[in-house]
């Protein structure tokens, strides 16, 4: 049996690294350029107003998550928070939704990066096999970088911020100052074929575009996925969560505004004749000689986002395995000797990603499907700890960690906490559960068997 030290991750990340990690996970480049064509084609330039609306909602979520990560700075974030707030089964389903969303988002980002690589290479009409092949190369190289160790991850995260600033903020300033061709009133223009009175309907273009924009403001919680690798996590992680979301939102809203106002042929974009308005706008306004280096910066942003997504997914899997909550937990929980990296969990994410690429060869419009799926998946996963936190507040079981909403808490939640509670555990280690002795003892079925535990009468009582 592995000793406690052998099962412990290295705590090497600082506040800056945690911020850079969450920043790279969301990535203004990925957040904007991965969904821009989908959103503007669906709802027209007026889709831009979705950005402040979605950001406002996500900021409220980020404040809750900041409190949760300060209370429980444990690897696995949403899985562990939900588990401690309500119970083992509830946390298991929360983590299951979250880890699949992370892996599919990882594959989506690799496919998005492949599209920019194709533009740089100069392939005019790429086949599905070519895009999948390039995405697979990106996945393999990214996985290799993740397996090397945290030093490579830290360097790439920092490099991504430089690429983001140049590729997002710098580009936006140039476009606004020298290449603006559309009036500000264009922000109130919808899709060209929208019937009167249906634009803001539940199934209307604006709300459909909101689903795409929702993809832009997820990932701030990822700082919690690496909680046991961050120094002073109770103090640093809440800051990383809130700062990364706020900074990303400002960059994305500014950059998207600049691109919308610089589109030379808006009718072609709205009619679908121009399926890649970002690339066509860059070429038209800056020339192919500038557009390709800028796209190289986009690729760096996508690669950093891929690494952050894969790291988060592998940490959630490892956290499950440490709790003996998955088949082959003893294998999945293994750490490398030198770097203390969950190498098996990282490899599993890569294998699933390759499988998704192969499946994409037999589906049409798979990229759009994956964007919509991951956007919805993140929000479903977010809902688990949010509902658990509300329940803990309403029942008086919540006691805050080092960071809290303070006097704003009762107003924010609608109910005050009632001081310290012994109902919750803060220990992350193995063998928490008093309900079972491991994977086989939990139930005859690893899905249905845990369903009755989802709303246990004592949140966190399963934790020792």
C-alpha positions as CSV (number, residue, x, y, z in Angstrom):
1,X,0.0,0.0,0.0
2,X,1.3,3.5,-0.9
3,X,2.3,5.7,2.0
4,X,0.6,9.0,2.7
5,X,3.6,10.9,1.2
6,X,3.5,8.8,-2.0
7,X,-0.2,9.7,-2.4
8,X,0.4,13.4,-2.0
9,X,0.6,15.9,-4.8
10,X,3.4,18.6,-4.9
11,X,2.3,22.0,-3.7
12,X,4.2,24.1,-6.3
13,X,1.7,26.6,-7.7
14,X,1.5,30.2,-6.5
15,X,-1.4,32.7,-6.7
16,X,-0.1,33.8,-10.1
17,X,0.0,30.2,-11.4
18,X,-3.5,29.5,-10.1
19,X,-4.7,32.7,-11.8
20,X,-2.8,31.9,-15.0
21,X,-4.3,28.3,-14.9
22,X,-7.9,29.6,-14.6
23,X,-7.2,32.3,-17.2
24,X,-5.8,29.8,-19.7
25,X,-8.7,27.4,-19.0
26,X,-11.2,30.1,-20.0
27,X,-8.8,31.8,-22.4
28,X,-10.2,35.0,-24.1
29,X,-9.0,33.6,-27.4
30,X,-10.8,30.3,-27.0
31,X,-13.8,32.0,-25.2
32,X,-14.3,34.4,-28.1
33,X,-12.9,32.9,-31.3
34,X,-14.3,29.4,-30.7
35,X,-17.9,30.7,-30.6
36,X,-17.9,34.0,-32.5
37,X,-18.9,32.6,-35.9
38,X,-21.6,30.4,-34.3
39,X,-23.1,33.3,-32.2
40,X,-23.1,36.1,-34.8
41,X,-24.4,33.7,-37.4
42,X,-27.3,32.7,-35.1
43,X,-28.3,36.1,-33.6
44,X,-26.4,38.8,-35.6
45,X,-24.2,41.5,-34.0
46,X,-26.7,41.9,-31.2
47,X,-25.5,38.7,-29.7
48,X,-22.8,40.9,-28.1
49,X,-25.3,41.8,-25.3
50,X,-25.2,38.2,-24.1
51,X,-21.6,38.8,-22.8
52,X,-22.5,41.2,-20.0
53,X,-25.7,39.2,-19.2
54,X,-23.9,35.9,-18.9
55,X,-20.9,37.5,-17.0
56,X,-23.3,38.9,-14.4
57,X,-24.8,35.5,-13.7
58,X,-21.4,33.8,-13.7
59,X,-20.0,36.4,-11.3
60,X,-22.6,35.4,-8.7
61,X,-21.6,31.7,-9.2
62,X,-17.9,32.6,-8.9
63,X,-18.6,34.2,-5.5
64,X,-20.2,31.0,-4.2
65,X,-17.4,28.9,-5.6
66,X,-14.8,31.3,-3.9
67,X,-16.5,30.6,-0.6
68,X,-16.5,26.8,-1.2
69,X,-12.9,26.6,-2.3
70,X,-11.9,28.6,0.8
71,X,-13.8,26.1,2.9
72,X,-12.6,23.0,1.1
73,X,-9.4,23.6,-0.9
74,X,-9.3,20.0,-2.1
75,X,-8.4,18.5,-5.5
76,X,-11.5,17.8,-7.5
77,X,-13.4,21.1,-6.9
78,X,-17.1,20.5,-7.9
79,X,-16.9,16.8,-7.0
80,X,-15.5,17.4,-3.6
81,X,-17.6,20.5,-2.8
82,X,-20.8,18.7,-3.7
83,X,-19.8,15.6,-1.8
84,X,-19.2,17.5,1.4
85,X,-22.2,19.7,1.1
86,X,-24.7,16.9,0.6
87,X,-23.3,13.4,0.5
88,X,-21.2,10.8,-1.4
89,X,-23.7,10.0,-4.1
90,X,-24.7,13.6,-4.8
91,X,-21.0,14.5,-5.2
92,X,-20.4,11.4,-7.4
93,X,-23.0,12.5,-9.9
94,X,-21.8,16.1,-9.8
95,X,-18.2,15.0,-10.5
96,X,-19.4,12.6,-13.2
97,X,-21.1,15.4,-15.1
98,X,-18.1,17.7,-14.6
99,X,-15.4,15.3,-15.7
100,X,-17.2,14.3,-18.9
101,X,-17.8,18.0,-19.7
102,X,-14.1,18.7,-19.2
103,X,-13.0,15.9,-21.4
104,X,-15.4,16.8,-24.2
105,X,-14.4,20.5,-23.9
106,X,-10.7,19.4,-24.1
107,X,-11.5,17.6,-27.4
108,X,-13.5,20.6,-28.6
109,X,-10.6,23.0,-28.0
110,X,-8.2,20.7,-29.8
111,X,-10.5,20.7,-32.8
112,X,-10.8,24.4,-32.6
113,X,-7.0,24.7,-32.6
114,X,-6.8,22.4,-35.6
115,X,-9.0,24.9,-37.5
116,X,-6.5,27.7,-37.0
117,X,-3.6,25.4,-37.8
118,X,-5.3,24.5,-41.1
119,X,-5.6,28.3,-41.9
120,X,-1.9,28.8,-41.2
121,X,-0.9,25.8,-43.3
122,X,-3.1,27.1,-46.1
123,X,-5.5,24.2,-46.6
124,X,-8.5,25.8,-48.4
125,X,-11.0,22.9,-48.1
126,X,-9.9,20.6,-45.3
127,X,-11.5,17.2,-45.0
128,X,-12.8,15.9,-41.7
129,X,-10.0,13.4,-41.5
130,X,-7.4,16.2,-41.9
131,X,-8.9,18.2,-39.1
132,X,-9.1,15.1,-36.8
133,X,-5.5,14.2,-37.7
134,X,-4.2,17.7,-36.7
135,X,-6.4,17.7,-33.6
136,X,-4.9,14.3,-32.6
137,X,-1.4,15.6,-33.0
138,X,-2.3,18.6,-30.8
139,X,-3.7,16.2,-28.2
140,X,-0.7,13.9,-28.2
141,X,1.8,16.9,-27.9
142,X,-0.3,18.5,-25.2
143,X,-0.6,15.2,-23.2
144,X,3.2,14.8,-23.5
145,X,3.7,18.3,-22.1
146,X,1.3,17.6,-19.3
147,X,3.1,14.4,-18.4
148,X,6.5,16.1,-18.2
149,X,5.6,18.1,-15.1
150,X,4.3,21.3,-13.5
151,X,7.3,23.4,-14.6
152,X,6.3,23.0,-18.3
153,X,2.7,23.7,-17.3
154,X,3.6,26.9,-15.5
155,X,5.7,28.2,-18.4
156,X,3.0,27.5,-20.9
157,X,0.3,29.1,-18.8
158,X,2.4,32.3,-18.4
159,X,3.2,32.3,-22.1
160,X,-0.5,31.9,-22.9
161,X,-1.2,35.2,-21.0
162,X,1.3,37.0,-23.2
163,X,-0.2,35.5,-26.3
164,X,-3.7,36.4,-25.1
165,X,-2.8,40.0,-24.4
166,X,-1.3,40.4,-27.9
167,X,-3.8,38.3,-29.7
168,X,-6.9,39.7,-28.0
169,X,-6.3,43.1,-26.4
170,X,-3.6,44.3,-28.9
171,X,-5.5,43.2,-31.9
172,X,-8.7,44.8,-30.6
173,X,-7.0,48.1,-30.1
174,X,-5.6,48.1,-33.7
175,X,-9.0,47.1,-35.2
176,X,-10.9,49.8,-33.2
177,X,-8.4,52.6,-34.0
178,X,-7.6,51.9,-37.6
179,X,-10.1,49.4,-39.1
180,X,-13.6,50.2,-37.8
181,X,-16.1,50.0,-40.6
182,X,-19.4,49.4,-38.8
183,X,-21.3,51.9,-36.6
184,X,-22.1,51.2,-33.0
185,X,-25.7,50.9,-33.9
186,X,-24.9,47.6,-35.5
187,X,-24.9,46.1,-32.0
188,X,-28.7,46.3,-32.1
189,X,-29.0,44.4,-35.4
190,X,-30.2,40.8,-35.2
191,X,-30.0,38.0,-37.6
192,X,-31.1,38.8,-41.1
193,X,-33.8,36.1,-41.3
194,X,-35.4,36.6,-37.9
195,X,-39.1,36.8,-37.9
196,X,-40.6,39.9,-36.1
197,X,-41.3,39.3,-32.4
198,X,-39.3,36.1,-32.2
199,X,-35.8,37.4,-31.6
200,X,-36.0,37.3,-27.8
201,X,-38.4,34.3,-27.6
202,X,-37.3,31.2,-25.6
203,X,-36.3,29.5,-28.8
204,X,-35.3,32.7,-30.5
205,X,-31.8,33.6,-31.8
206,X,-30.7,35.7,-28.9
207,X,-31.2,32.9,-26.3
208,X,-29.7,30.3,-28.6
209,X,-26.7,32.5,-29.0
210,X,-26.6,32.8,-25.2
211,X,-25.9,29.1,-25.1
212,X,-22.8,29.7,-27.2
213,X,-21.7,32.7,-25.2
214,X,-22.1,30.6,-22.0
215,X,-19.2,28.6,-23.2
216,X,-17.0,31.8,-22.9
217,X,-17.4,32.2,-19.2
218,X,-16.7,28.7,-17.7
219,X,-13.5,27.5,-16.3
220,X,-13.0,29.9,-13.4
221,X,-13.7,27.1,-11.0
222,X,-10.7,25.2,-12.5
223,X,-8.4,26.8,-9.9
224,X,-10.2,24.6,-7.4
225,X,-9.4,21.5,-9.3
226,X,-5.7,21.9,-8.5
227,X,-6.3,23.1,-4.9
228,X,-3.8,20.7,-3.3
229,X,-1.1,21.9,-5.6
230,X,-1.5,25.6,-4.7
231,X,0.4,27.3,-1.9
232,X,-1.9,28.9,0.7
233,X,-5.0,27.8,-1.1
234,X,-7.6,29.2,1.3
235,X,-6.3,32.7,0.6
236,X,-5.1,32.4,-3.0
237,X,-7.8,30.3,-4.7
238,X,-10.8,32.6,-4.1
239,X,-8.8,35.5,-5.6
240,X,-7.8,33.4,-8.6
241,X,-11.4,32.4,-9.3
242,X,-12.9,35.9,-9.1
243,X,-10.0,37.7,-10.8
244,X,-9.7,35.3,-13.7
245,X,-13.5,35.5,-14.5
246,X,-13.5,39.3,-14.3
247,X,-10.4,39.8,-16.4
248,X,-11.5,37.4,-19.0
249,X,-14.9,39.1,-19.3
250,X,-13.4,42.5,-19.8
251,X,-11.0,41.2,-22.5
252,X,-13.7,39.1,-24.3
253,X,-16.3,42.0,-24.4
254,X,-13.7,44.4,-25.7
255,X,-12.2,42.1,-28.3
256,X,-15.6,41.0,-29.6
257,X,-16.8,44.6,-29.9
258,X,-13.7,45.4,-32.0
259,X,-14.2,42.4,-34.3
260,X,-17.9,43.2,-34.9
261,X,-17.1,46.8,-35.8
262,X,-14.3,45.7,-38.2
263,X,-16.3,43.1,-40.2
264,X,-16.1,44.4,-43.8
265,X,-19.0,42.3,-45.2
266,X,-21.6,41.8,-42.5
267,X,-24.2,40.6,-45.0
268,X,-22.0,37.7,-46.0
269,X,-21.5,36.7,-42.3
270,X,-25.2,36.8,-41.6
271,X,-26.2,34.9,-44.7
272,X,-23.7,32.1,-43.9
273,X,-21.5,32.8,-47.0
274,X,-18.6,33.6,-44.6
275,X,-18.5,30.8,-42.0
276,X,-15.3,32.1,-40.4
277,X,-15.7,35.9,-39.8
278,X,-12.7,36.2,-37.5
279,X,-10.3,34.9,-40.1
280,X,-11.9,36.8,-43.0
281,X,-11.9,40.0,-41.0
282,X,-8.3,39.7,-40.1
283,X,-7.3,39.0,-43.7
284,X,-9.4,41.9,-45.1
285,X,-8.2,44.4,-42.5
286,X,-4.6,43.4,-41.8
287,X,-3.6,41.3,-44.8
288,X,-2.6,37.7,-45.0
289,X,0.9,38.5,-43.8
290,X,-0.3,39.7,-40.4
291,X,-3.3,37.4,-40.2
292,X,-1.2,34.2,-40.1
293,X,1.1,35.2,-37.2
294,X,-2.0,36.4,-35.3
295,X,-3.5,33.0,-35.8
296,X,-0.4,31.4,-34.5
297,X,-1.1,33.3,-31.2
298,X,-4.6,31.9,-31.3
299,X,-3.1,28.4,-31.5
300,X,-1.0,29.1,-28.4
301,X,-4.1,30.2,-26.6
302,X,-6.0,27.1,-27.6
303,X,-3.1,24.9,-26.6
304,X,-2.9,26.5,-23.1
305,X,-6.6,26.0,-22.7
306,X,-6.3,22.4,-23.8
307,X,-3.6,21.8,-21.2
308,X,-5.7,23.4,-18.4
309,X,-8.7,21.4,-19.4
310,X,-6.8,18.1,-19.4
311,X,-5.1,18.9,-16.1
312,X,-8.5,19.7,-14.5
313,X,-10.1,16.5,-15.9
314,X,-7.1,14.3,-14.7
315,X,-7.3,15.8,-11.2
316,X,-11.0,15.1,-10.9
317,X,-10.4,11.5,-12.0
318,X,-7.5,11.2,-9.5
319,X,-9.7,12.7,-6.7
320,X,-12.3,10.1,-7.5
321,X,-9.7,7.3,-7.5
322,X,-8.2,8.5,-4.2
323,X,-11.7,8.1,-2.7
324,X,-11.9,4.7,-4.2
325,X,-15.0,5.8,-6.1
326,X,-14.1,4.4,-9.6
327,X,-13.2,1.0,-11.0
328,X,-9.4,0.4,-11.0
329,X,-9.0,3.2,-8.4
330,X,-5.6,1.8,-7.3
331,X,-4.3,2.3,-10.8
332,X,-6.0,5.7,-11.5
333,X,-4.7,7.1,-8.3
334,X,-1.0,6.4,-9.0
335,X,1.4,9.3,-9.0
336,X,4.7,9.5,-10.8
337,X,7.8,9.1,-8.6
338,X,9.5,12.4,-9.4
339,X,6.8,15.0,-10.2
340,X,4.0,13.4,-8.3
341,X,1.7,13.7,-11.4
342,X,-1.4,11.5,-11.9
343,X,0.0,10.1,-15.1
344,X,-2.5,7.3,-15.5
345,X,-5.4,9.7,-15.1
346,X,-3.8,12.1,-17.7
347,X,-3.4,9.2,-20.1
348,X,-7.0,8.2,-19.7
349,X,-8.2,11.7,-20.7
350,X,-6.1,11.5,-23.9
351,X,-7.4,8.1,-24.8
352,X,-11.0,9.3,-24.4
353,X,-10.2,12.4,-26.4
354,X,-8.9,10.3,-29.3
355,X,-12.0,8.2,-29.2
356,X,-14.2,11.4,-29.5
357,X,-12.1,12.5,-32.5
358,X,-12.7,9.2,-34.2
359,X,-16.5,9.4,-33.5
360,X,-16.5,12.9,-35.0
361,X,-15.7,11.4,-38.4
362,X,-19.1,9.8,-38.5
363,X,-21.1,12.8,-37.3
364,X,-22.1,16.0,-39.1
365,X,-21.5,19.5,-37.5
366,X,-19.8,17.8,-34.6
367,X,-18.0,21.0,-33.5
368,X,-21.3,22.8,-32.9
369,X,-22.7,19.8,-31.1
370,X,-19.7,19.6,-28.8
371,X,-19.7,23.4,-28.0
372,X,-23.4,23.2,-27.1
373,X,-22.9,20.0,-25.1
374,X,-20.0,21.4,-23.0
375,X,-21.7,24.7,-22.4
376,X,-24.8,22.9,-21.0
377,X,-22.6,20.4,-19.2
378,X,-20.7,23.0,-17.3
379,X,-23.9,24.7,-16.1
380,X,-25.4,21.4,-15.1
381,X,-22.2,20.5,-13.1
382,X,-22.2,24.0,-11.5
383,X,-25.8,23.5,-10.4
384,X,-24.8,20.6,-8.0
385,X,-22.6,22.6,-5.6
386,X,-24.9,25.7,-5.9
387,X,-27.9,23.8,-4.8
388,X,-25.9,22.1,-2.1
389,X,-24.6,25.4,-0.8
390,X,-28.2,26.8,-0.7
391,X,-29.3,23.8,1.2
392,X,-26.4,24.1,3.7
393,X,-27.3,27.8,4.2
394,X,-31.0,27.2,4.6
395,X,-30.5,24.4,7.1
396,X,-27.9,26.4,9.1
397,X,-25.1,23.9,8.5
398,X,-22.8,26.3,6.7
399,X,-19.7,27.7,8.3
400,X,-17.4,29.8,6.1
401,X,-13.7,29.3,5.5
402,X,-11.0,32.0,5.5
403,X,-12.7,33.9,2.6
404,X,-16.4,34.6,2.7
405,X,-18.9,37.2,1.6
406,X,-18.9,38.6,5.0
407,X,-21.8,40.9,5.8
408,X,-23.1,40.5,2.3
409,X,-23.6,36.8,2.9
410,X,-27.1,36.9,4.5
411,X,-28.3,39.3,1.7
412,X,-26.7,37.2,-1.0
413,X,-28.1,33.9,0.2
414,X,-31.3,35.1,1.9
415,X,-30.3,33.2,5.0
416,X,-27.4,33.5,7.5
417,X,-25.1,30.8,8.4
418,X,-25.3,29.7,12.1
419,X,-21.7,29.5,13.0
420,X,-19.3,26.6,13.0
421,X,-20.7,23.2,12.2
422,X,-19.2,19.8,12.7
423,X,-21.3,18.4,9.9
424,X,-18.6,19.0,7.3
425,X,-15.2,17.5,6.9
426,X,-12.1,19.2,5.5
427,X,-9.8,16.2,5.2
428,X,-9.1,15.1,1.6
429,X,-7.5,11.8,2.2
430,X,-8.4,8.2,1.5
431,X,-11.0,6.2,3.3
432,X,-13.4,8.9,4.3
433,X,-16.6,7.0,4.0
434,X,-18.1,5.2,7.0
435,X,-20.8,3.9,4.7
436,X,-18.7,1.5,2.8
437,X,-15.2,0.0,2.6
438,X,-14.5,0.8,-1.0
439,X,-15.7,0.5,-4.6
440,X,-17.4,-2.9,-4.2
441,X,-18.8,-2.2,-0.8
442,X,-20.7,0.9,-1.9
443,X,-23.3,-0.9,-3.9
444,X,-23.8,-3.6,-6.4
445,X,-24.0,-0.9,-9.1
446,X,-21.7,2.0,-9.4
447,X,-24.5,4.2,-10.7
448,X,-27.8,3.1,-9.4
449,X,-26.4,1.9,-6.1
450,X,-25.4,5.4,-5.1
451,X,-28.6,7.2,-6.1
452,X,-30.3,6.7,-2.7
453,X,-27.5,8.5,-1.0
454,X,-27.8,11.6,-3.1
455,X,-29.8,13.5,-0.5
456,X,-28.5,12.2,2.8
457,X,-30.0,13.7,5.9
458,X,-26.6,14.8,7.2
459,X,-24.4,16.5,4.6
460,X,-20.9,15.3,4.7
461,X,-21.7,12.7,7.4
462,X,-20.1,10.2,5.2
463,X,-16.8,11.8,5.7
464,X,-14.7,10.8,8.6
